[in-house]
Amino acid sequence: MTQYRIPSNRRYFLIDYRDLNEIDFSKVLETFSSTLSYRADGLYFLIKTEDDSYTPSTTHPYSGSYTYDEITTIQNNQTDWPQQDYADDDFLT
């Protein structure tokens, strides 16, 4: 079986939900707001990009940039961002 490799330049950001309308979907891998993964309480969502120079333009503070390993650690270890919020195919790939 062929295993999918996460591109080494992929970066992840956790964004305040109030900044949803400020995300330029032409610069991130998600295509619409309906394809975003949200934290269980709905206060933050995750975006990913393969543009090393990308920085979210937001009104509120955001977290990131994170590598695949870093965001996986956050996902698995933070009780306020439960692992069951994401499926591998809509979150990390």
C-alpha positions as CSV (number, residue, x, y, z in Angstrom):
1,M,0.0,0.0,0.0
2,T,1.3,3.5,-0.9
3,Q,1.4,5.9,2.0
4,Y,0.6,9.5,1.4
5,R,3.5,11.9,2.3
6,I,2.7,15.3,3.8
7,P,4.6,17.9,1.8
8,S,7.4,19.3,4.0
9,N,6.4,22.9,3.3
10,R,2.8,22.3,4.6
11,R,1.9,24.7,7.5
12,Y,-1.1,24.8,9.8
13,F,-2.7,27.8,11.5
14,L,-5.4,28.0,14.2
15,I,-7.6,30.9,13.5
16,D,-10.2,32.7,15.7
17,Y,-13.7,32.0,14.3
18,R,-14.4,35.8,14.1
19,D,-11.8,36.1,11.4
20,L,-13.6,33.6,9.0
21,N,-14.4,36.3,6.5
22,E,-10.8,37.5,6.4
23,I,-9.4,34.2,5.1
24,D,-8.3,34.4,1.4
25,F,-9.3,30.9,0.3
26,S,-7.2,31.2,-2.8
27,K,-4.1,31.1,-0.6
28,V,-5.0,28.1,1.6
29,L,-5.8,24.4,0.8
30,E,-9.4,24.6,2.0
31,T,-11.7,25.7,-0.7
32,F,-14.7,27.1,1.2
33,S,-15.7,28.0,4.8
34,S,-17.8,24.8,4.9
35,T,-14.6,22.7,4.5
36,L,-12.9,24.0,7.6
37,S,-12.3,21.9,10.7
38,Y,-13.4,23.6,13.9
39,R,-12.5,23.1,17.5
40,A,-15.3,21.3,19.4
41,D,-16.5,24.6,20.9
42,G,-16.4,26.4,17.5
43,L,-14.1,29.2,18.7
44,Y,-11.2,28.3,16.4
45,F,-10.7,26.7,13.0
46,L,-7.7,25.2,11.2
47,I,-6.3,26.3,7.9
48,K,-3.4,24.7,6.0
49,T,-1.1,26.1,3.3
50,E,1.9,25.0,1.3
51,D,3.0,28.6,0.7
52,D,6.0,29.1,3.0
53,S,5.6,32.9,2.9
54,Y,1.8,32.8,3.8
55,T,0.8,34.7,6.9
56,P,-2.9,34.9,7.8
57,S,-4.3,38.4,7.7
58,T,-6.6,38.5,10.7
59,T,-8.0,41.0,13.2
60,H,-7.6,38.7,16.1
61,P,-4.5,36.8,17.2
62,Y,-3.9,33.4,15.6
63,S,-1.6,30.4,16.4
64,G,0.9,29.1,14.0
65,S,2.6,28.4,11.8
66,Y,2.8,24.7,12.8
67,T,4.4,21.8,11.0
68,Y,2.5,18.5,10.6
69,D,4.2,17.0,13.7
70,E,3.5,20.1,15.8
71,I,-0.2,20.3,14.8
72,T,-0.6,16.5,15.4
73,T,0.8,17.0,18.9
74,I,-1.6,19.8,19.6
75,Q,-4.5,17.8,18.2
76,N,-3.6,14.7,20.4
77,N,-2.6,16.5,23.6
78,Q,-4.9,19.4,24.1
79,T,-8.1,18.6,25.9
80,D,-9.9,21.6,24.4
81,W,-9.2,20.3,20.8
82,P,-10.3,16.7,21.0
83,Q,-8.8,14.2,18.6
84,Q,-12.3,13.1,17.4
85,D,-12.9,16.5,15.9
86,Y,-10.9,15.5,12.8
87,A,-10.6,12.7,10.4
88,D,-7.2,12.3,8.8
89,D,-8.5,13.0,5.3
90,D,-10.1,16.4,6.2
91,F,-7.5,17.6,8.6
92,L,-4.0,16.6,8.0
93,T,-3.8,15.7,4.4
